[in-house]
Amino acid sequence: MTQAIPTSTSTSTAATFTALKCKECGAEYEPKAMHVCEFCFGPLEVTYDYSALARTVTRRSIEAGPKSIWRYRSFLPVASETPIDVGTGMTPLLKANRLARRLGLKQLFIKNDAVNMPTLSFKDRVVSVALTRARELGFTTVSCASTGNLANSTAAIAAHAGLDCCVFIPSDLEAGKILGTLIYGPTVMAVQGNYDQVNRLCSEVANTHGWGFVNINLRPYYSEGSKTLGYEVIEQLGWQLPDHIVAPLASGSLFTKIYKGFQEFTQVGLVEGKSVRFSGAQADGCSPIAQAFKEGRDFINPVKPSTIAKSIAIGNPADGVYAVDIARKTNGNIESVTDQEIIDGIKLLAETEGIFTETAGGTTIAVLKKLVEAGKIDPDETTVAYITGNGLKTQEAVQGYIGEPLTIEPKLDSFERALERSRTLDRLEWQQVLV
Amino acid sequence: MTQAIPTSTSTSTAATFTALKCKECGAEYEPKAMHVCEFCFGPLEVTYDYSALARTVTRRSIEAGPKSIWRYRSFLPVASETPIDVGTGMTPLLKANRLARRLGLKQLFIKNDAVNMPTLSFKDRVVSVALTRARELGFTTVSCASTGNLANSTAAIAAHAGLDCCVFIPSDLEAGKILGTLIYGPTVMAVQGNYDQVNRLCSEVANTHGWGFVNINLRPYYSEGSKTLGYEVIEQLGWQLPDHIVAPLASGSLFTKIYKGFQEFTQVGLVEGKSVRFSGAQADGCSPIAQAFKEGRDFINPVKPSTIAKSIAIGNPADGVYAVDIARKTNGNIESVTDQEIIDGIKLLAETEGIFTETAGGTTIAVLKKLVEAGKIDPDETTVAYITGNGLKTQEAVQGYIGEPLTIEPKLDSFERALERSRTLDRLEWQQVLV
């Protein structure tokens, strides 16, 4: 039953990455399926030959590429000339004028991964990269430990690529996330425990089954996919950096990789460098990174999550300390909000911009609002808020907070009465506001 | 309470459309908010100056446009230089190799509007056009009669554009479609009746309230948005026409507008003309167009819908006769399938290509399969199947048909036992297949 873990590395000349390197001690490794330094147990990260990239990649060469994350292939850790491309990435960067006015900002943009392809969250970026690399490394079964979105994405893209798939989720996930995984036909293990317990179990399975776990033994490749959320914002702003970004924090990886993306494009001369402030968003019910930030700690005290924002409910975040470091050195902030503020954030974004996001996105909008109100985002800053998933997956969260339809008979007078009733209610609410 | 219906037409020089013209008697009208010929009650359609378009639009000028339907603005009935652009369109045309192999086709593509922006159905195309035109014509309240997707889209894009919105839906819609409308804060009228009753009520309201109903008094503009599903396929196939298309039929409008899109690009020289076969898909529980096609009729006998494919359950389809005509003259077919085949179609597409579509898409895939099996699609034809909406909106349809997760404790031995059990089950199922 136990398979050998494949270790072959592709030798295609399309590869621009050079090695895996420990973020802590700097030890280097061949780019195979591993994620932890054998000497110091630090996390491994992919390195590239930036001099070569600076010589060969131009704005024009990127713009001539596919309308997906693969226009940035030279900055991603895959060797194949034909990566798995299901149209992932190049989601809209929407100028959010109505939300900006409501909050009192002058230049606000929403990076909308609620409509990312194929499974409507930013996870499609990391999974497209991880499964392409998994195929190169010879894996035939792929897997993940997931809070929901990652399971959707791994199952869908594995189906498209014809890879066997087994995903692990906490058993109390939202119905839409479970159904949105099962539909693709993978094996789904619903673990009676929280994400951190799921993750620990998966680490054991990764060691014994020879499977490619996108966020464990393939994590160094997987996490690089998030850099495209940095690249795309630069390109979509007309090859400029924003002044301030706000993004949700789960493991912290997304945050650090947007930062890495900005750094890389500056380093190779694709964008003029400037300081960008990085602010992070957590839910009060799972805010170990926000707590470390506020208390000035450089270590994370794990917590037991209890929040409606399940997709970011990681109590022991792997990249938490790096996220704290980035927020500090960029003069950003890490803030957390209540579940009610998260629901209000979802509604605010929907009503002002027509974007329906899940709880993680509600968290980001609520923290954005809180930071503006506290004077921690300047109205003149060009600000980008990252919306990472779709509201149709977490319908439970807003059920009961968005009103009901007015039920009428198919007759004009029934409609007129209902309309009059609703206008009277609106007026009453308005009067209550005035009182 | 009753407002005057605005009738002003924009005079911007950006307009390339010239008039509204009756599809039946050819009478012409100014491009204002009207949809029915005053002489013969035929439907009105937008006309353009194709000679001017042939002189000014090139493949290169389109490719240099925005990554949305607005790259085809010259072929759309809006005058504004700044249409409402929320990133709608330019959805992936996915080469569906695994599904093609399963069906026995050589070149199959999926046009995937399950990930259209912002509300995950092709309706975002028609609504983007209709609300842009509504704004030009001076409407401040927009509305629609909807089977669900249109309500989602109208509410979302109206929110983004700051227009007041009131939508009408049948009261028995799927939960995801109701919640996916309410979240944007419109007035929602849930009518106790089927879509055809909703539609009749809305026609009355359109006459008395001065609202812009996207699919009634704005219908000529609205329906033109579907042409972009034709244009994009041409562009994404490398400026070529496919041999055969399969699309779902509700009112029949989408079908006729893909056809119009192909005709227009041929006429202005953007693509080399050739015959394309048009095949349409309906559910057995609401198949008035398929019935007319099969019985050789050139009129539609309205039916009372009863199917899980609610988004295409229109018993009295406005453009049904035109759809029948196109299928006949292109040597295509119109076929219908059972609810169980629809569910199987949803699963087949998810398991082979990683695309989760709603019931309308399941209908399309099931009809595609049926037509291939009946020898009505040639394996050598380059075939495009249009997937028009997302499966997260109709979760009820597949609930109970996709299995359950395996619930385990967060322990290695619990996982190993579950895995062994699932493999035994797989083997048993396989043995049953062999017996």
Interface residues (C-beta under 8 A of the other chain):
Chain A: K67 V86 G87 M90 T91 P92 L94 R98 N112 A114 V115 N116 M117 P118 T119 L120 A155 A156 I157 A158 A159 H160 A161 G162 C166 I169 S171 A175 G176 I178 L179 G180 L182 I183 Y184 G185 T187 V188 M189 A190 V191 Q192 G193 Q197 V198 R200 L201 E204 V205 T208 I346 K347 A350 E351 T352 E353 G354 I355 F356 N390 G391 L392 K393 Q395 V398 Q399 I402 G403 E404 P405 L406 T407 I408 E409 P410 K411 L412 F415 A418 L419 S422
Chain B: K67 V86 G87 M90 T91 P92 L94 R98 N112 A114 V115 N116 M117 P118 T119 L120 A155 A156 I157 A158 A159 H160 A161 G162 C166 I169 S171 A175 G176 I178 L179 G180 L182 I183 Y184 G185 T187 V188 M189 A190 V191 Q192 G193 Q197 V198 R200 L201 E204 V205 T208 I346 K347 A350 E351 T352 E353 G354 I355 F356 N390 G391 L392 K393 Q395 V398 Q399 I402 G403 E404 P405 L406 T407 I408 E409 P410 K411 L412 F415 A418 L419 S422
